[in-house]
Amino acid sequence: MPSKHIFKPEDIFKCKMCGDCCKGYGGTYVTKKDIDAISEYINADPDSFVSIYCDISCGKPLLKQGMNKYCIFWNKICSIHPVKPSMCKNWPFIESIITDVDNWYVMGGLCPGIHTDVAPADILDCVEQELSERS
């Protein structure tokens, strides 16, 4: 009997650094920790960061988008990559996959780094593994 391949998160997602996740509807929420790290990295005042670099959505700060609909920190590559927000660091291993694994396949249609030729159970295993390592 052949052994079952055990998938690891890096088997089902490899970032292509295309910036597709940095563009479009939804945007990137930032936490206080994100704001402090980005502010220090770009030498900005953390107290005025939100008013300069964010819009407010549902009461939370969301990084602004430029006219091109990309995050304002995208310039053919993420200009804050070493301190990118936790939302960006977590992509695509997010809670909504646990809620409905079909979200993985939808996201895979938008992100060239997401492998969609993987069984739902293997995707859930990888997402749960990533989420547990973060907590």
C-alpha positions in Angstrom: 0.0 0.0 0.0 1.5 3.4 -1.0 2.2 5.8 1.8 0.1 9.0 1.9 2.1 12.2 1.1 2.1 14.5 4.1 1.8 18.1 2.9 3.5 20.9 4.6 2.4 24.6 4.2 5.3 25.3 1.9 4.0 22.5 -0.4 0.7 24.3 -1.0 1.8 27.9 -1.1 4.9 29.6 -2.5 4.9 33.3 -2.8 5.6 34.6 -6.3 6.0 38.2 -5.1 3.6 39.3 -7.8 1.8 41.8 -5.6 -1.7 40.5 -6.4 -2.5 40.2 -2.7 -1.4 43.9 -2.3 -4.1 45.1 -4.7 -7.8 45.5 -4.7 -10.9 45.3 -2.5 -10.5 44.6 1.2 -7.2 46.1 2.0 -4.9 45.4 4.8 -5.8 46.0 8.5 -3.0 47.0 10.7 -2.6 46.4 14.5 -0.9 48.7 17.0 2.1 46.4 16.8 2.1 46.7 12.9 1.8 50.5 13.1 4.7 50.7 15.6 7.0 48.4 13.5 6.2 50.2 10.2 6.6 53.6 11.7 10.0 52.8 13.1 11.0 51.2 9.7 10.0 54.2 7.6 10.9 56.8 10.3 7.4 58.0 10.7 5.6 59.3 13.9 3.5 56.4 15.1 1.0 58.8 16.6 0.2 60.3 13.2 0.6 57.1 11.2 -3.1 56.3 11.0 -4.1 59.8 9.8 -1.4 59.8 7.1 -1.2 56.2 5.9 -4.6 54.7 6.8 -8.3 54.8 6.1 -10.7 53.6 8.7 -13.0 50.7 7.9 -15.3 49.1 10.5 -13.5 51.2 13.1 -10.1 49.7 12.3 -7.1 51.2 10.5 -6.6 49.9 6.9 -3.5 50.8 4.9 -4.4 53.3 2.1 -4.4 52.3 -1.5 -2.9 54.4 -4.2 -4.6 55.4 -7.5 -3.4 52.1 -8.9 -5.4 50.3 -6.2 -2.3 48.8 -4.7 -1.3 49.3 -1.1 0.6 52.5 -0.7 3.7 50.6 0.3 3.8 48.6 -2.9 6.2 49.8 -5.5 6.8 46.7 -7.8 7.8 45.1 -4.5 6.7 45.6 -0.9 8.7 48.5 0.4 8.0 47.5 4.0 8.5 43.7 3.6 10.7 43.2 6.6 8.0 44.7 8.8 4.9 43.9 6.8 1.6 43.7 8.7 0.6 40.5 10.4 -2.3 40.2 7.9 0.3 40.0 5.1 2.6 37.7 7.0 -0.3 35.3 7.6 -1.5 35.1 3.9 -2.9 32.7 2.8 -3.1 30.7 6.0 -6.1 32.5 7.5 -9.0 31.5 9.7 -11.6 31.8 6.9 -10.1 28.6 5.4 -10.9 26.7 8.5 -14.5 28.0 8.3 -14.8 27.0 4.7 -12.0 25.2 2.8 -13.6 26.4 -0.5 -12.1 29.8 0.4 -8.7 28.3 -0.4 -9.8 27.5 -4.0 -11.3 30.9 -4.5 -8.1 32.6 -3.3 -6.2 30.2 -5.5 -8.0 31.7 -8.5 -6.5 35.1 -7.6 -3.1 34.2 -6.2 -0.6 32.3 -8.5 1.3 31.0 -5.4 -1.6 29.0 -4.0 -1.7 25.4 -5.1 -5.3 24.3 -5.7 -4.5 20.7 -6.8 -4.6 19.6 -3.1 -7.3 17.8 -1.3 -9.4 19.8 1.2 -8.2 17.7 4.1 -4.6 18.4 3.3 -5.3 22.1 3.0 -7.0 22.1 6.4 -4.1 20.3 7.9 -1.6 22.8 6.6 -3.7 25.8 7.6 -4.3 24.4 11.1 -0.5 23.7 11.4 0.4 27.3 10.4 -2.3 28.8 12.7 -1.2 26.7 15.7 2.5 27.8 15.1 1.4 31.4 15.3 -0.5 31.2 18.6 
